[in-house]
């Protein structure tokens, strides 16, 4: 059972369910039985992505599809949803199976994040799209008011490539220098070479992709330093 009455959560959400069973279902983890929130989570995820995409579309009329996707990803992700969940103290309301409860599932960010999406899906099923949209915008108000600069959302490899292209320089070459560790826990070391500028940077990570991103960030800093005007 939940630790606190659902009426407290409804008050925080600013929404009272017509069908209380939908509210209960939205807060029921699959470990508690077959009547759980997975279907509502699926629906809520799609609705949330659409509402945030539409808001960003209106807020940034001159931004292209790639940057809009990055902006949406910065808002709709597990960490952001977990932060919203923490603000609502959802962990106090989630119904878990005995095993999940013993392992502290109510504190697990992924479970809390899923519940935010399932609540959105439940509100949509219980009311209409406009009511659901108002709820999402209420939950995301602070995040929408504090969206990070678009340039900081691009991954290091993309930022490095765009910087070099803007200066009419050749693109970097990435190469795996070494792979260490056991097969299940390998560490990759990758070099990023920009021959035209005499720059070689290295990075390490748990996958080749992660190592390339680390190396690209180091190289990006070195390229910026080269292009800075001499005072």
C-alpha positions as CSV (number, residue, x, y, z in Angstrom):
1,X,0.0,0.0,0.0
2,X,1.0,3.6,-0.4
3,X,2.4,5.5,2.5
4,X,0.3,8.6,1.9
5,X,-3.3,9.2,0.6
6,X,-3.5,9.9,-3.1
7,X,-5.5,13.0,-2.4
8,X,-2.3,14.7,-1.3
9,X,-0.7,13.9,-4.7
10,X,-3.8,15.0,-6.6
11,X,-3.6,18.3,-4.8
12,X,0.0,18.7,-5.9
13,X,-0.9,17.9,-9.4
14,X,-3.9,20.2,-9.4
15,X,-6.0,17.5,-10.9
16,X,-8.7,15.3,-9.4
17,X,-9.4,12.0,-11.2
18,X,-12.9,11.1,-12.2
19,X,-11.9,7.5,-12.3
20,X,-9.8,6.9,-9.2
21,X,-8.8,3.4,-10.5
22,X,-6.7,5.1,-13.3
23,X,-4.8,7.1,-10.7
24,X,-4.1,3.9,-8.7
25,X,-3.0,2.0,-11.9
26,X,-0.6,4.9,-12.8
27,X,1.2,4.4,-9.5
28,X,1.3,0.6,-9.6
29,X,4.7,-0.9,-10.6
30,X,4.7,-4.1,-12.6
31,X,6.2,-5.9,-9.6
32,X,2.8,-5.5,-7.8
33,X,0.8,-7.5,-10.4
34,X,-0.6,-7.6,-13.9
35,X,-2.7,-4.5,-13.5
36,X,0.2,-2.1,-13.6
37,X,1.2,1.2,-15.1
38,X,3.3,0.0,-18.1
39,X,0.6,0.7,-20.7
40,X,-0.2,4.1,-19.3
41,X,3.6,4.8,-19.2
42,X,3.8,4.0,-22.9
43,X,0.9,6.4,-23.7
44,X,2.2,9.1,-21.4
45,X,5.7,9.0,-22.9
46,X,4.3,9.7,-26.4
47,X,2.0,12.5,-25.1
48,X,4.8,14.1,-23.1
49,X,7.2,14.1,-26.1
50,X,4.6,15.7,-28.3
51,X,3.6,18.4,-25.9
52,X,7.3,19.4,-25.2
53,X,8.1,19.2,-28.9
54,X,5.2,21.5,-29.7
55,X,6.2,24.0,-27.0
56,X,9.8,24.1,-28.3
57,X,8.5,24.4,-31.9
58,X,6.7,27.6,-30.8
59,X,9.5,28.9,-28.6
60,X,12.2,28.5,-31.3
61,X,10.8,29.4,-34.7
62,X,14.2,29.7,-36.3
63,X,15.8,26.5,-34.9
64,X,16.2,23.5,-37.2
65,X,15.1,19.9,-36.5
66,X,18.4,18.6,-35.2
67,X,18.6,21.3,-32.5
68,X,14.9,21.0,-31.6
69,X,15.5,17.3,-31.1
70,X,18.5,18.0,-28.8
71,X,16.4,20.5,-26.8
72,X,13.6,18.0,-26.4
73,X,16.1,15.3,-25.3
74,X,17.5,17.7,-22.7
75,X,14.0,18.1,-21.2
76,X,12.4,14.7,-21.7
77,X,14.8,12.1,-20.2
78,X,15.1,9.9,-17.1
79,X,17.0,12.5,-15.1
80,X,14.5,15.3,-15.7
81,X,11.5,13.0,-15.0
82,X,13.2,11.8,-11.8
83,X,13.6,15.4,-10.7
84,X,10.0,16.1,-11.3
85,X,9.1,12.9,-9.4
86,X,11.3,14.0,-6.5
87,X,9.5,17.3,-6.4
88,X,6.1,15.5,-6.1
89,X,7.6,12.9,-3.7
90,X,6.2,10.2,-5.9
91,X,8.1,7.5,-4.0
92,X,5.6,7.9,-1.2
93,X,2.7,6.9,-3.4
94,X,4.0,4.1,-5.6
95,X,2.6,0.6,-5.1
96,X,5.4,-2.0,-5.3
97,X,5.6,-5.8,-5.1
98,X,7.1,-7.2,-1.9
99,X,10.6,-7.9,-3.4
100,X,10.8,-4.5,-5.1
101,X,9.7,-2.8,-1.8
102,X,12.4,-4.6,0.2
103,X,15.1,-3.5,-2.3
104,X,14.1,0.1,-2.0
105,X,12.3,0.4,-5.3
106,X,10.4,3.5,-4.2
107,X,13.7,5.4,-4.3
108,X,14.8,4.1,-7.7
109,X,14.9,7.0,-10.2
110,X,13.8,4.9,-13.2
111,X,10.7,3.7,-11.4
112,X,9.8,7.2,-10.3
113,X,10.4,8.6,-13.8
114,X,8.2,6.0,-15.3
115,X,5.4,6.9,-12.9
116,X,5.5,10.6,-14.1
117,X,4.8,9.4,-17.6
118,X,2.1,6.9,-16.5
119,X,0.3,9.8,-14.6
120,X,0.4,11.9,-17.8
121,X,-1.1,8.9,-19.7
122,X,-3.8,8.4,-17.0
123,X,-4.8,12.1,-16.9
124,X,-5.2,12.0,-20.7
125,X,-7.4,8.9,-20.5
126,X,-9.4,10.5,-17.6
127,X,-10.0,13.9,-19.2
128,X,-8.8,15.3,-22.6
129,X,-5.6,16.5,-24.3
130,X,-5.9,20.1,-23.3
131,X,-6.1,19.2,-19.6
132,X,-3.2,16.9,-20.0
133,X,-1.2,19.6,-21.8
134,X,-1.8,22.0,-18.9
135,X,-0.5,19.4,-16.4
136,X,2.6,18.8,-18.4
137,X,3.4,22.5,-18.7
138,X,2.8,22.9,-15.0
139,X,5.3,20.1,-14.3
140,X,7.8,21.4,-16.7
141,X,7.4,25.1,-16.0
142,X,10.8,25.6,-14.3
143,X,12.6,23.5,-16.9
144,X,11.0,25.4,-19.8
145,X,11.9,28.7,-18.2
146,X,15.5,27.6,-17.8
147,X,16.4,25.8,-21.1
148,X,20.2,25.5,-21.6
149,X,21.9,27.2,-24.5
150,X,21.5,25.1,-27.6
151,X,25.3,25.0,-28.3
152,X,26.0,23.2,-25.0
153,X,23.6,20.4,-25.9
154,X,25.6,19.1,-28.9
155,X,28.0,16.2,-28.2
156,X,31.7,17.0,-28.3
157,X,32.3,15.3,-31.7
158,X,29.6,17.4,-33.3
159,X,30.8,20.6,-31.8
160,X,34.4,19.8,-32.9
161,X,33.3,19.0,-36.4
162,X,31.3,22.3,-36.7
163,X,34.2,24.3,-35.3
164,X,36.6,22.9,-37.8
165,X,34.2,23.3,-40.7
166,X,33.6,27.0,-39.7
167,X,37.4,27.5,-40.0
168,X,37.7,25.6,-43.3
169,X,39.8,22.9,-41.6
170,X,40.0,19.2,-42.3
171,X,37.9,16.9,-40.1
172,X,39.6,14.9,-37.3
173,X,40.6,11.2,-37.5
174,X,39.7,8.9,-34.6
175,X,41.7,5.8,-33.9
176,X,41.6,3.2,-31.1
177,X,44.9,3.3,-29.4
178,X,44.4,0.5,-26.8
179,X,41.7,-1.7,-25.3
180,X,42.3,-2.9,-21.7
181,X,40.4,-5.0,-19.2
182,X,38.2,-8.1,-19.3
183,X,35.7,-8.6,-22.0
184,X,32.8,-7.6,-19.8
185,X,34.5,-4.5,-18.5
186,X,36.7,-3.0,-21.1
187,X,38.3,0.4,-21.3
188,X,38.9,2.0,-24.7
189,X,41.6,4.6,-25.3
190,X,41.0,6.6,-28.5
191,X,43.1,9.3,-30.2
192,X,41.6,12.3,-32.0
193,X,44.1,13.7,-34.6
194,X,43.7,17.0,-36.4
195,X,46.8,16.8,-38.6
196,X,46.3,20.2,-40.2
197,X,46.6,21.9,-36.8
198,X,49.1,19.6,-35.3
199,X,46.7,18.5,-32.6
200,X,46.5,15.0,-31.0
201,X,44.1,14.4,-28.1
202,X,43.3,11.2,-26.3
203,X,40.3,10.0,-24.3
204,X,39.2,6.9,-22.4
205,X,35.8,5.4,-21.8
206,X,33.8,2.2,-21.3
207,X,33.0,2.1,-25.1
208,X,34.7,3.3,-28.2
209,X,32.0,6.0,-28.6
210,X,32.4,7.3,-25.1
211,X,36.2,7.4,-25.5
212,X,35.8,9.3,-28.8
213,X,33.6,11.9,-27.1
214,X,36.2,12.4,-24.4
215,X,39.0,12.8,-26.9
216,X,36.9,15.2,-29.0
217,X,36.2,17.4,-26.0
218,X,40.0,17.6,-25.3
219,X,40.6,18.4,-29.0
220,X,37.8,21.0,-29.0
221,X,39.5,22.9,-26.2
222,X,42.9,22.8,-27.9
223,X,41.4,24.0,-31.2
224,X,39.6,26.9,-29.4
225,X,42.9,27.9,-27.8
226,X,44.7,28.0,-31.2
227,X,42.0,30.2,-32.7
228,X,41.9,32.7,-29.8
229,X,43.3,36.0,-30.8
230,X,46.7,36.9,-29.4
231,X,46.4,39.8,-26.9
